[in-house]
């Protein structure tokens, strides 16, 4: 588990994987921010807003929920151009 306290210097870390669907899946941590991305979608978790351990746990839970199929990525396109995305719980 990544542990850091307020004011700790964090080294930039990037993990790149390929999802079962063949799309890129990645997690990065740089400074006080963690980012999780899947294909064009990505979301940020800023440690400046709370406890770093709680934020890291929230990112881990988000990744587990994506992997378990409890969350789905919804993306919008105008023609072939990506416009935006979000995640939502399955069944909503």
Secondary structure, DSSP 8 states (H G I E B T S, - for coil): -----TT-----EEEEEE-TTS-EEEEEEETTEEEEEETTEEEEEEGGGS-HHHHHHHHHHHHHHHHTTSEEEEEEEETTEEEEEEEEETT-
